[in-house]
Amino acid sequence: MLKLPCAQDIIEAHNRINTQIHKTPVLTSESINSICGTNIFFKCENFQKVGAFKYRGACNAILSLSDAEKQIGVATHSSGNHAAALALAAAKNGVKAHIVMPENAPEIKKKAVAGYGAEITFCEGTLSARESTLEQVISKTGAKLIHPYNQFEVICGQGTASLELVKQVPQLSTIMTPVGGGGLLSGTASYTKEIHPHIKVIAGEPAMADDAYRSFKSGHLIPVSNPQTIADGLRTSLGELTYSIIRDKVDDIICVSEKSIIDAMRLIWERMKIIIEPSSAVPLAAILENPTLFKDQNIGIILSGGNVDLGKLPF
Amino acid sequence: MLKLPCAQDIIEAHNRINTQIHKTPVLTSESINSICGTNIFFKCENFQKVGAFKYRGACNAILSLSDAEKQIGVATHSSGNHAAALALAAAKNGVKAHIVMPENAPEIKKKAVAGYGAEITFCEGTLSARESTLEQVISKTGAKLIHPYNQFEVICGQGTASLELVKQVPQLSTIMTPVGGGGLLSGTASYTKEIHPHIKVIAGEPAMADDAYRSFKSGHLIPVSNPQTIADGLRTSLGELTYSIIRDKVDDIICVSEKSIIDAMRLIWERMKIIIEPSSAVPLAAILENPTLFKDQNIGIILSGGNVDLGKLPF
């Protein structure tokens, strides 16, 4: 039986991580509101530590460890934001982090993780190589696995972004997030639908990585393998735990084209002067593709992160 | 005899424009502080309306018009942020704006100015063509010239950014701005050195457009023509009014290389996840080039703007 997070778990997670995270600002743009015909409130997790909401979940996972577990350390495999988030959250709390990274991960990410003092084990780029290497690391060290999304403490941590958002903007009628592995979306839905059931929780997902959409609509978990969307943070598939929460609590999932993602990303860069990664642009892309659906509302969008390779922009 | 702005003029300008501008946030970055060995507080005028501090001066100029002048309208020549700022500030207050723009101005800037409802007159790209075309427009329409920097009301408006900054961060020991025509720098010095004389006011300037540095050091106005720095907002030279304020009130001007400007710009993009134009990066470039000079202080930097062509990034 899976343990599902309730709002109280997310409130406790927030109390736990409160002093270690940035309380990120909410920004608005008159010109984007005018283009979309609705009022959008952007929760800027691109300004979060390590440049992504992932720091919330990693931090909650670290601070939820027992003293014995803290002594031994944590482990994960990731080539992206979760690796940096776990490495930094561990370092800040004197916990050893073992990170399995594919050899072909971007140099800048390898450096960031190493810079936070994590122990990196490199492996081949395939999922099976990553998983088997991680198993070896864990059996050798006894470190506790911190999954990037399919884990109770991680989901509770991610849910704290929506807890802050509804306090910062009490008049919201809808909250939107992107969905990849589903940690942010399931955390958001767990908190919001219990405390503010009138607020709709809607996710945007790249049509090229539409496992959450198809799982949600069909009623059973359908993973995708190796999708190629530009939204590199959303190439993962739902896990059993995130799926069961999303199935029960989320109002809708909307798929968007790659072109809309790039258009929405560019709109935010140009009009708001902030840097977001493609994954962050997916909810706005859903609004751009469905203007009548979202007309004249107060919509909160969680901008998931801002880590992009400035040498490889899509515009 | 030139009329020089005093702090009270800038306080009055702030009262005048207060409801029409964004009170921009001050952001900090742990990692940039650690790289620079000092504490930097970034005043984000890249989030100001039209994406630049120029909106403050344009807005104050418009709101300082007599009723008769408002009926007739305003005029300027500019290919950049001042054109957009004056066009929008005029439109918001029901004033007609006549903007002379070079034919080779970027399409996106032409569109922005036209979108704000300004009357555009195109001319050749040379300064003399721009000035003579503007004279014709003014003699035909009777519109009042609003200079991009060398004008009392404009300087008072630009000074309001530092008025906000010292309230947002009371512990500053230094305020830094870039210097091009000198509107922002002279406004900042006029306010700060009168109200907080212990705060140093220091400008950064591209070595490739070092007219302010040479004028400041030599004691007489030395304009440059057609400098080629990447900091496109700083290619203009000081005017008589901005020069006389800067000569008397500014503590120092530091020249920086093009490479440092690009390095500083990239640092802010990558670490702070905000978009700034190259001109905004010049003060941080001065700190990067002179770390011992700025060590262990509380430094406010006014980020002047965020308007960049995303298709032409220097990295």
Interface residues (C-beta under 8 A of the other chain):
Chain A: P25 L27 N46 F47 G51 R266 W269 E270 M272 K273 I274 I275 I276 G306 L310 G311 L313 F315
Chain B: P25 L27 N46 F47 G51 R266 W269 E270 M272 K273 I274 I275 I276 G306 L310 G311 L313 F315
